[in-house]
Amino acid sequence: MRSQRRERHISHAIALTYNLRHGRSGARLEAEAESEFDSVTTVETIADALRADGGTVHLVEATEALPQWFLTHPVDVVFNIAEGLHGAHRESQVPAILESLQIPFTGSTSVTLALALDKAKTKQILAAEGIATPPWQLFSTPETRLSPQLEFPLIVKPNREGSGIGLSRESVVGDEFSLRRQVAYVYHRYRQEVLVEEYIEGKELTAGVLGETPLPVLEIDFEPCRASGEFFYSWRMKEYQGDATLGLVPAMHCPARLDPVAAQDVQDAALRAHRALGCRDLSRTDIRLRSDGTPFVLEVNPLPGLNPVDSNFPAMAAAAGIAHPALIQRIVALAMARAGRLGRLSVKTSRQAHPQEGRERVSAPRTTP
């Protein structure tokens, strides 16, 4: 009879870096400050998926103390969802620290994250690669002269924000007077350059890439939201999506209601954009599909939300048959394979592993008045 061997599992130390919503309320600008941050539920769900794969998980909030933490705590890999606290290149801060310390991490490099947060720079790269993106102009001041090559309607956006920040129903303008008013508002409120681009009528789509594999396309149908005045992904739409009292209840279709050729074109555009910006492991690309079948890339997000209920990327993965825990584990595997560490992790027998090892929990944030 074959001799029995003790069951062994791979144990690896993972730091989960994040920025947590602390429940600020009040004026919109204060609420927007944490729009990109994650909830306790998101952080805990990701941590549980990492533990289920044999990881000892350390929860590390991305504050000013983060560099010192990594100088004193060796880990095999970092699962990074941190958005950064401030600055034009805030999403790059944690990856830049990890790069300097030669610690492997999930997702894209600091350079890619900096580029993708700058909408104008992203569009320059897309255009150079021959990837369709709406014609645009960067307004360095509200007095910048409007290019005669742009055609109304136009949409006005802060150049370096995510999560729909700075976007409202007033963002789509049909004449120069409205344009000047909205550009001045965005410029003074967000204290940055303003991106103005042609507003593309068509289907709102988002397309994910996992590794180098496109996921099923997600269609966001805003027709049920017409009464609210919101007909694209504004800040209110992203922040309060699903709130029937506000009329912010878009219909989601995944896979999108596209014929096979159109779906392939959208996936190809997303994969090309992913590669053009140097994205790694995962990305989500927002696309408008014009009536003539042209997919226009609006933005590329190398750090997409991973909330298992509300975020688009996990929804696309689920449509591909990838459950949320498997998605998280796949992202880790991609990062560790890139670092050449899959075969060099510490091995512990089940008897050696302590039952409470890696069971840190996130403290629920307190709501501030």
Residue pairs with C-beta under 8 A, 6 or more apart in sequence:
6 349
6 350
6 351
7 349
7 350
8 347
8 348
8 349
8 350
9 54
9 347
9 348
9 350
9 353
10 54
10 345
10 347
11 54
11 55
11 56
11 345
11 346
11 347
11 348
11 353
12 54
12 55
12 56
12 76
12 77
12 336
12 345
12 346
13 55
13 56
13 58
13 74
13 75
13 76
13 358
14 50
14 55
14 56
14 57
14 58
14 75
14 76
14 77
14 78
14 79
14 332
15 57
15 58
15 59
15 60
15 69
15 70
15 73
15 75
15 77
15 78
15 79
16 43
16 46
16 47
16 50
16 57
16 58
16 59
16 60
16 78
16 79
16 81
17 60
17 61
17 62
17 66
17 78
17 79
17 80
17 81
17 82
17 94
17 105
18 37
18 38
18 42
18 43
18 59
18 60
18 61
18 62
18 81
18 82
19 34
19 36
19 37
19 38
19 61
19 62
19 82
19 83
19 84
19 85
20 37
20 38
20 39
20 40
20 43
20 61
20 362
20 365
21 34
21 37
21 38
21 39
21 365
22 34
22 365
22 366
22 368
23 365
23 366
23 367
23 368
24 30
24 31
24 33
24 34
24 367
24 368
25 31
25 367
25 368
25 369
26 369
28 235
29 189
31 239
32 165
32 235
35 162
35 163
35 164
35 165
35 235
35 238
35 239
36 83
36 162
36 163
36 165
37 83
38 81
38 305
38 307
39 307
40 362
40 363
40 364
40 365
41 307
41 309
42 81
42 305
42 306
42 307
42 308
42 311
43 59
43 81
43 362
44 361
44 362
45 307
45 308
45 324
46 79
46 81
46 306
46 328
47 57
47 59
47 360
47 362
48 325
49 324
49 325
49 327
49 328
49 329
50 57
50 79
50 328
50 329
50 332
51 57
51 358
51 359
52 325
52 329
53 325
53 328
53 329
53 332
55 332
55 358
56 357
56 358
57 358
57 360
58 73
58 75
58 358
58 360
59 360
59 361
59 362
60 66
60 69
60 70
62 82
62 83
62 84
62 85
62 93
62 94
63 85
66 94
66 97
67 97
70 97
70 98
70 101
70 103
71 101
75 103
76 104
76 336
76 341
76 345
77 103
77 104
77 105
77 106
77 332
77 335
77 336
77 339
77 341
78 94
78 98
78 103
78 104
78 105
78 106
79 105
79 106
79 328
79 331
79 332
79 335
80 94
80 95
80 98
80 105
80 106
80 107
80 303
81 303
81 306
82 91
82 93
82 94
83 90
83 91
83 162
83 303
84 90
84 91
84 92
84 93
84 94
85 93
87 93
88 117
88 118
88 160
88 192
89 110
89 113
89 114
89 117
90 117
91 113
91 114
91 116
91 117
91 303
92 110
92 111
92 113
92 114
92 117
93 110
94 105
95 105
95 107
95 108
95 109
95 110
95 113
96 110
98 104
98 105
99 109
99 110
104 335
104 336
104 338
104 339
104 341
105 335
106 281
106 331
106 332
106 334
106 335
107 113
107 280
107 281
107 282
107 302
107 303
107 331
107 335
108 116
108 277
108 278
108 279
108 280
108 281
108 283
108 302
108 303
109 278
109 280
111 278
112 277
112 278
112 279
112 280
112 302
113 302
113 303
115 121
115 122
115 125
115 277
115 278
116 122
116 277
116 279
116 299
116 300
116 301
116 302
116 303
117 160
117 162
118 159
118 160
119 157
119 159
119 160
119 195
119 299
120 136
120 138
120 159
120 193
120 195
122 277
122 299
122 300
123 133
123 136
123 195
123 197
125 276
125 277
126 132
126 133
126 273
126 276
126 297
126 300
127 133
129 272
129 276
131 269
131 272
131 273
131 276
131 297
132 269
132 294
132 295
132 296
132 297
133 197
133 296
133 297
133 298
134 197
134 198
134 199
134 200
134 288
134 296
134 298
135 149
135 150
135 151
135 197
135 198
136 150
136 195
136 196
136 197
136 198
137 144
137 146
137 147
137 150
137 195
137 196
137 197
138 144
138 159
138 193
138 194
138 195
138 196
139 183
139 187
139 193
139 194
139 195
139 196
140 193
141 187
142 180
142 183
142 184
142 187
142 188
142 194
144 183
146 176
146 179
146 196
150 196
150 197
150 198
151 198
152 173
152 174
152 175
152 179
153 172
153 173
153 174
153 198
153 199
154 172
154 173
154 179
154 196
154 197
154 198
154 199
155 167
155 171
155 172
155 173
155 196
155 197
155 198
155 199
155 232
156 171
156 172
156 173
156 179
156 182
156 183
156 186
156 194
156 195
156 196
157 166
157 167
157 171
157 186
157 194
157 195
157 196
157 197
158 165
158 166
158 186
158 190
158 192
158 194
158 195
159 192
159 193
159 194
159 195
160 192
160 193
161 190
161 192
162 301
163 235
163 238
163 239
164 233
164 234
164 235
164 236
164 237
164 238
164 239
165 190
165 235
166 186
166 189
166 190
166 235
167 232
167 233
167 234
167 235
168 230
168 234
168 235
168 236
169 229
169 230
169 231
169 234
170 178
170 182
170 185
171 182
171 234
172 199
172 232
173 179
173 182
179 196
183 194
183 196
186 194
187 193
187 194
200 288
200 290
200 296
200 298
201 288
201 290
201 291
202 288
202 289
202 290
202 291
202 296
203 219
203 256
203 258
203 288
203 289
204 219
204 220
204 221
204 222
204 232
204 233
204 286
204 288
205 217
205 218
205 219
205 220
205 256
205 266
205 286
205 287
205 288
205 289
205 295
206 217
206 218
206 220
206 284
206 285
206 286
206 287
206 312
206 316
207 214
207 215
207 217
207 218
207 266
207 267
207 269
207 270
207 284
207 285
207 287
207 316
208 214
208 215
208 218
208 270
208 282
208 283
208 284
208 285
208 304
208 312
208 313
208 316
208 317
209 215
209 270
209 271
209 274
209 279
209 282
209 283
209 284
209 285
210 281
210 282
210 317
210 320
210 322
210 327
210 330
210 331
211 281
211 282
211 330
211 334
212 271
212 274
214 267
214 268
214 270
214 271
215 313
215 316
215 317
215 319
215 320
216 254
216 255
216 256
216 316
216 319
216 320
217 254
217 255
217 256
217 258
217 263
217 266
217 267
217 316
218 252
218 253
218 254
218 255
218 256
218 312
218 315
218 316
218 319
219 252
219 253
219 254
219 256
219 257
219 258
220 233
220 250
220 251
220 252
221 250
221 251
221 252
221 253
222 230
222 231
222 232
222 237
222 250
223 251
224 247
224 249
224 250
224 251
225 231
225 237
225 247
225 248
225 249
225 250
227 247
228 236
228 246
228 247
228 248
230 236
230 237
230 247
230 248
233 286
236 246
236 248
237 248
237 250
240 246
240 248
241 248
241 249
241 250
241 310
242 248
242 249
242 310
243 249
252 315
254 315
254 316
254 318
254 319
255 263
255 319
256 263
256 266
258 266
258 289
261 293
262 289
262 293
262 295
265 293
265 295
266 287
266 289
266 295
269 285
269 287
269 295
269 297
270 283
270 285
270 287
270 297
273 283
273 285
273 297
273 300
274 283
274 285
274 300
277 283
277 300
277 302
279 300
279 302
280 302
280 334
280 335
280 338
281 331
281 334
281 335
282 302
282 304
282 313
282 331
283 300
283 301
283 302
283 304
284 300
284 301
284 304
284 312
284 313
284 316
285 297
285 299
285 300
285 301
286 297
286 298
286 299
286 300
286 301
287 295
287 296
287 297
287 298
288 295
288 296
288 298
289 295
289 296
290 296
304 311
304 312
304 313
305 311
305 312
305 313
306 313
306 314
306 324
306 327
306 328
307 314
308 314
308 324
314 324
314 327
317 324
317 327
318 324
322 330
333 342
336 342
